[in-house]
Amino acid sequence: MQHKHQVVIIGGGNAGISVASQLLRKNRKLDIAIVDPSDKHYYQPAWTLVGGGAFDSGNTVRNQADVIPKGTTWIKQKAAAFQPESNIVQLENGDSIKYEFMVVAPGIQLNWSSIKGLPEALGKGGVCSNYSFQTAPYTYECIKNLKGGKAIFHNPHTPVKCGGAPHKIMYLAADYFRKNGVLKNMDIQYWSGAGKLFSVEKYEKTLLEVCKRGNIKLNFMQRLDEIDAANKRAKFVGIGEQNKDVVTWVEYDMIHVVPPQSAPDFVRNSTLANAAGWVDVDKNTLQHVRYANVFSLGDSSNLPTSKTGAAIRKQAPVLVANLLSAINQTSLSASYNGYTSCPLVTGYGKLVLAEFDYNNKPMETFPFDQSKERWSMYQLKKVILPWLYWNRILTGQA
């Protein structure tokens, strides 16, 4: 069976829903289809706080049917392949969709099984992760029950959604241990595939002080290859020039693991992808570099900025403006400057609001130094942003 729609949006997450809502606010007559197989829609930025015991996981999920914009057609299937030369999307059930314009926003793929032993170990024996709705609450169980020993926090060697999340939970854990008088019994270690703690020096300075406060040991250019759950140890392999291929087995009492991530396979294996597998769009217009009727934003795109909801919030209006220009056959004038934001939780009631552009130059919203830890910014993350997401962002009003 072949469907036909004017605008087809692949993905019903933050990016896809925001774009659909904003398009309809500009033109109610547009024929828009959203392709997404999910029953549930998640507010994932709060999972760090869930893992720290400071947010109810039940408040991070709603029915997908309740957030799909009225006036769109929801095709509850998974996209399987693209034929951009023919303006066709193949679906997993064998159907296809013919489109005039397409927005590719299926999000990022979590490759749990690329770490040997991780899928079997996850959610028990001290192996936890905030990167899934099911496992985030167990992170708090691990933190709460640890009275001493070695706590490992991992950041993979690939791009990830919310680049700060792998270490935000570490700062919460250190603060929890301190508040409960067991920090002196803890050996907290950060093992990361990156070369530094944070890409923007202004904010990294504060984070390094937070690490000192928690007596956290930092290890960079390390790839996690295996979890040996039976012996409670993790295998790291050096990827930097200094320690290339050097194997280190690290014992743990708890380990917070972030799965390596990539664009979804059906994107990576398509002609829409660049050499690294991401949707290949112009970084300012968000239009595909080869197919003029294809646009992309969010985590599956090749935009050289952090993969965050805040970035999507600034990308969506640019994409909408340029897509409407393309529909009306006028020149694309809207431009995205790479703005992204990372609300860096540094403890309970403490947050550094990092905001910056493509050049890692700070682009701050508030009239104070955002590199300082603030209670007010913690409230922004915990109270205001979740409300904004459900009530304004998904409805195309923010």
URNOR-V107160 format. One record per residue. N is the residue number from 1. RES is the residue in one small letter. PSI is psi in radians with two decimals (999 if undefined). NEAR is the number of other C-alpha atoms within 12 Angstrom. D_FIRST is the distance of its C-alpha to the first C-alpha in Angstrom with 2 decimals. Layout:
n->{N	N}
res->{RES	RES}
psi->{PSI	PSI}
near->{NEAR	NEAR}
d_first->{D_FIRST	D_FIRST}
This chain:
n->{1	2	3	4	5	6	7	8	9	10	11	12	13	14	15	16	17	18	19	20	21	22	23	24	25	26	27	28	29	30	31	32	33	34	35	36	37	38	39	40	41	42	43	44	45	46	47	48	49	50	51	52	53	54	55	56	57	58	59	60	61	62	63	64	65	66	67	68	69	70	71	72	73	74	75	76	77	78	79	80	81	82	83	84	85	86	87	88	89	90	91	92	93	94	95	96	97	98	99	100	101	102	103	104	105	106	107	108	109	110	111	112	113	114	115	116	117	118	119	120	121	122	123	124	125	126	127	128	129	130	131	132	133	134	135	136	137	138	139	140	141	142	143	144	145	146	147	148	149	150	151	152	153	154	155	156	157	158	159	160	161	162	163	164	165	166	167	168	169	170	171	172	173	174	175	176	177	178	179	180	181	182	183	184	185	186	187	188	189	190	191	192	193	194	195	196	197	198	199	200	201	202	203	204	205	206	207	208	209	210	211	212	213	214	215	216	217	218	219	220	221	222	223	224	225	226	227	228	229	230	231	232	233	234	235	236	237	238	239	240	241	242	243	244	245	246	247	248	249	250	251	252	253	254	255	256	257	258	259	260	261	262	263	264	265	266	267	268	269	270	271	272	273	274	275	276	277	278	279	280	281	282	283	284	285	286	287	288	289	290	291	292	293	294	295	296	297	298	299	300	301	302	303	304	305	306	307	308	309	310	311	312	313	314	315	316	317	318	319	320	321	322	323	324	325	326	327	328	329	330	331	332	333	334	335	336	337	338	339	340	341	342	343	344	345	346	347	348	349	350	351	352	353	354	355	356	357	358	359	360	361	362	363	364	365	366	367	368	369	370	371	372	373	374	375	376	377	378	379	380	381	382	383	384	385	386	387	388	389	390	391	392	393	394	395	396	397	398}
res->{m	q	h	k	h	q	v	v	i	i	g	g	g	n	a	g	i	s	v	a	s	q	l	l	r	k	n	r	k	l	d	i	a	i	v	d	p	s	d	k	h	y	y	q	p	a	w	t	l	v	g	g	g	a	f	d	s	g	n	t	v	r	n	q	a	d	v	i	p	k	g	t	t	w	i	k	q	k	a	a	a	f	q	p	e	s	n	i	v	q	l	e	n	g	d	s	i	k	y	e	f	m	v	v	a	p	g	i	q	l	n	w	s	s	i	k	g	l	p	e	a	l	g	k	g	g	v	c	s	n	y	s	f	q	t	a	p	y	t	y	e	c	i	k	n	l	k	g	g	k	a	i	f	h	n	p	h	t	p	v	k	c	g	g	a	p	h	k	i	m	y	l	a	a	d	y	f	r	k	n	g	v	l	k	n	m	d	i	q	y	w	s	g	a	g	k	l	f	s	v	e	k	y	e	k	t	l	l	e	v	c	k	r	g	n	i	k	l	n	f	m	q	r	l	d	e	i	d	a	a	n	k	r	a	k	f	v	g	i	g	e	q	n	k	d	v	v	t	w	v	e	y	d	m	i	h	v	v	p	p	q	s	a	p	d	f	v	r	n	s	t	l	a	n	a	a	g	w	v	d	v	d	k	n	t	l	q	h	v	r	y	a	n	v	f	s	l	g	d	s	s	n	l	p	t	s	k	t	g	a	a	i	r	k	q	a	p	v	l	v	a	n	l	l	s	a	i	n	q	t	s	l	s	a	s	y	n	g	y	t	s	c	p	l	v	t	g	y	g	k	l	v	l	a	e	f	d	y	n	n	k	p	m	e	t	f	p	f	d	q	s	k	e	r	w	s	m	y	q	l	k	k	v	i	l	p	w	l	y	w	n	r	i	l	t	g	q	a}
psi->{2.36	2.21	2.85	2.23	2.69	-0.87	2.14	2.18	2.09	1.92	2.25	0.61	-2.76	-0.89	-0.89	-0.77	-0.75	-0.79	-0.79	-0.80	-0.76	-0.66	-0.78	-0.53	-0.50	-0.59	1.77	-0.26	-0.13	2.45	1.77	2.29	2.42	2.16	1.97	2.30	-0.07	2.49	-0.52	2.67	2.31	2.47	1.58	-0.51	-0.41	-0.13	-0.45	-0.80	-0.58	-0.82	-0.41	0.09	0.31	0.14	2.45	2.12	-0.50	-0.41	0.08	0.09	2.45	2.91	2.35	-0.64	-0.48	-0.25	-0.16	2.18	2.36	2.41	-0.06	2.85	2.12	2.01	1.81	1.18	2.91	2.31	2.48	-0.58	2.71	2.50	1.28	-0.40	-0.49	0.04	0.81	2.45	2.25	2.40	2.80	-0.46	0.09	-0.26	2.92	2.80	2.25	2.33	2.75	-0.70	2.60	2.44	2.11	1.95	0.95	0.07	-2.82	2.67	2.25	2.03	1.22	-0.73	-0.10	-0.17	2.00	2.25	-0.17	-0.85	-0.67	-0.54	-0.41	2.35	0.17	2.89	0.44	0.09	2.01	2.90	2.34	0.03	0.26	2.59	-0.68	-0.63	-0.29	-0.73	-0.50	-0.46	-0.77	-0.62	-0.75	-0.81	-0.78	-0.62	-0.10	2.07	-0.06	2.76	-2.77	2.13	2.05	2.36	2.21	2.48	2.17	3.05	0.02	2.90	2.60	2.77	2.38	1.44	-0.33	-0.32	-0.66	-0.54	-0.28	-0.72	-0.49	-0.72	-0.67	-0.75	-0.79	-0.71	-0.67	-0.80	-0.72	-0.82	-0.48	0.23	0.33	0.07	-0.63	-0.36	-0.02	2.50	1.74	2.23	2.46	2.14	2.02	2.52	-0.09	2.99	-0.17	3.03	-0.73	2.58	-0.35	2.06	-0.68	-0.74	-0.57	-0.63	-0.80	-0.76	-0.61	-0.61	-0.65	-0.69	-0.69	-0.74	-0.64	0.08	0.80	2.27	2.26	2.31	2.12	2.89	0.88	2.31	2.24	2.11	-0.45	2.50	2.07	1.50	-0.60	-0.62	0.14	1.02	2.73	2.47	2.06	2.51	2.24	2.42	0.01	2.93	-0.66	-0.63	0.50	2.22	0.12	2.19	2.29	2.13	2.19	2.14	2.66	2.69	-0.59	2.59	2.19	2.04	2.38	2.08	2.49	2.58	2.72	3.00	2.67	2.63	-0.70	-0.32	-0.86	-0.63	0.21	2.92	-0.07	-0.31	2.66	-3.04	-0.51	-0.07	-0.04	2.70	2.21	1.59	2.79	2.30	-0.26	-0.77	-0.36	0.26	2.49	2.51	-0.31	-0.52	1.86	-0.33	0.25	2.35	2.81	2.65	3.01	-2.78	-0.45	-0.08	2.89	0.21	2.19	1.08	2.98	2.53	1.55	2.82	-0.58	-0.65	-0.76	-0.66	-0.56	-0.44	-0.68	-0.84	-0.57	-0.83	-0.77	-0.81	-0.77	-0.61	-0.74	-0.63	-0.74	-0.72	-0.69	0.06	0.74	2.93	2.62	2.04	-0.30	2.53	2.36	2.30	0.15	0.13	2.33	2.89	2.52	1.82	1.79	1.74	2.16	0.02	3.11	2.08	0.28	2.33	2.45	2.10	1.71	2.22	2.26	2.99	-2.92	-0.55	0.24	0.49	2.21	2.41	1.36	2.53	-0.65	2.70	0.74	2.99	1.86	-0.06	-0.11	2.53	2.30	2.46	-0.68	-0.66	-0.52	-0.71	-0.60	-0.81	-0.77	-0.61	-0.91	-0.83	-0.71	-0.73	-0.78	-0.71	-0.97	-0.62	-0.38	-0.79	-0.89	-0.38	0.04	0.31	0.00	999}
near->{12	16	27	25	27	27	40	47	48	49	41	45	45	45	45	51	51	44	52	50	37	36	40	28	24	19	20	16	13	25	27	39	41	48	41	34	24	26	21	22	29	30	38	35	43	43	40	49	45	36	40	41	27	29	26	22	30	20	24	30	28	22	19	28	24	21	35	39	30	24	21	33	27	33	34	24	26	31	36	28	29	35	25	29	18	16	28	30	45	31	27	20	18	16	22	28	39	28	31	31	39	48	52	52	43	40	39	38	29	28	25	27	21	23	30	22	25	35	25	19	30	34	29	25	27	39	41	44	45	44	43	34	31	22	29	40	33	33	45	37	28	38	44	28	21	30	26	24	25	33	45	48	46	51	46	42	32	31	37	33	40	37	40	42	44	46	45	42	48	50	46	40	51	45	33	32	34	25	17	19	16	24	28	21	19	30	31	44	35	43	42	39	34	30	23	27	36	30	26	29	19	26	36	27	21	30	37	25	20	34	28	18	23	33	26	31	25	30	31	31	31	36	39	47	35	31	39	28	28	19	18	27	29	39	31	36	30	28	27	20	13	13	17	17	18	19	19	22	23	33	27	35	32	44	49	53	47	49	42	32	33	34	37	32	28	31	39	28	21	27	25	41	32	23	15	24	27	37	45	35	33	31	30	32	34	47	42	35	23	19	28	30	36	43	49	49	57	49	42	48	46	39	37	30	40	38	39	40	38	37	35	45	37	37	43	42	34	35	44	45	32	36	43	34	23	28	24	14	12	13	17	26	20	26	23	33	26	36	36	39	38	43	42	47	47	46	37	35	26	31	34	40	40	45	34	33	28	23	18	25	21	26	26	24	16	16	8	15	20	31	35	27	29	26	22	23	32	29	25	25	35	34	22	17	26	28	21	22	37	32	18	21	33	37	29	33	23	24}
d_first->{0.00	3.79	6.68	10.10	13.47	17.02	18.03	16.04	18.43	17.97	20.28	21.72	25.27	28.31	27.12	23.61	24.86	28.01	26.32	23.89	26.94	29.12	26.69	26.45	30.24	30.59	28.07	26.53	24.44	22.21	18.47	18.04	15.36	16.78	15.01	17.30	17.33	20.99	22.64	25.85	27.15	30.43	33.38	34.27	37.44	39.34	38.87	42.02	43.99	42.41	43.66	47.03	47.26	47.29	43.93	42.11	38.79	37.48	37.80	35.39	32.25	30.26	27.01	24.14	23.14	26.62	26.37	22.95	24.20	23.91	22.13	19.28	15.76	15.71	12.56	14.28	12.94	14.77	14.23	14.71	15.34	15.96	15.92	18.29	19.39	16.04	15.47	12.32	11.98	10.37	10.11	12.04	9.64	7.63	4.90	6.49	8.54	10.77	14.21	17.66	19.51	18.96	21.34	21.44	23.30	22.24	25.92	27.93	27.59	30.52	31.56	33.76	33.95	35.38	38.69	39.98	40.74	39.33	36.40	38.85	41.64	39.90	41.05	44.30	47.55	47.77	44.48	42.59	40.06	39.19	35.82	34.00	34.17	35.15	37.97	39.53	41.88	43.31	44.58	46.97	48.10	49.03	50.92	52.68	53.87	55.18	58.94	59.58	58.21	55.69	52.58	50.21	47.61	45.11	43.23	40.91	41.18	37.73	36.66	35.87	34.71	37.91	40.39	43.22	41.81	43.15	46.70	46.55	46.47	49.43	51.48	50.69	51.72	54.95	55.73	55.11	57.41	60.04	59.97	60.42	63.21	61.58	60.71	63.90	62.64	59.29	58.33	55.26	53.57	50.71	49.01	46.74	44.87	45.85	49.17	50.32	49.83	48.32	47.59	49.66	53.38	54.34	52.24	52.80	56.56	56.09	53.75	56.31	58.90	56.63	56.41	60.22	60.53	58.48	60.16	56.73	56.79	54.29	52.84	50.68	48.72	47.85	44.57	43.95	42.96	43.68	44.59	47.14	46.97	49.60	52.19	50.88	50.72	48.29	48.21	48.20	48.28	49.85	47.79	50.47	53.03	55.80	54.17	51.42	50.36	53.10	52.00	53.15	52.70	53.06	53.86	52.50	53.04	49.87	47.26	44.58	41.80	39.17	36.30	35.78	32.76	30.34	27.16	24.09	23.38	20.03	22.17	25.17	23.40	21.79	23.42	23.63	26.36	30.08	32.32	32.64	28.90	28.63	26.55	28.94	29.85	33.06	35.16	36.29	33.40	30.52	28.67	27.29	29.97	27.77	24.70	26.08	22.94	22.59	24.91	25.76	28.27	29.45	29.81	27.22	28.80	31.79	34.02	37.49	38.37	38.29	34.93	35.77	34.54	37.44	36.17	32.73	34.65	36.25	33.24	30.87	32.97	33.39	29.69	29.01	31.83	30.76	27.07	28.27	30.69	27.97	25.95	29.27	30.15	33.37	34.91	34.08	37.23	36.50	37.64	37.41	40.65	39.50	40.81	40.19	42.05	42.94	44.82	46.99	48.29	51.69	52.90	52.81	53.39	53.34	50.77	50.78	48.24	47.35	45.75	45.54	43.79	42.64	46.32	46.99	49.21	49.54	47.99	49.41	48.68	51.88	55.50	56.69	56.45	53.11	54.14	56.38	55.27	54.95	54.51	52.98	50.14	49.50	49.11	46.68	44.43	44.94	44.95	43.87	40.88	38.91	39.52	38.59	35.29	34.05	35.60	35.58	33.52	30.20	30.81	31.42	35.13	36.66}
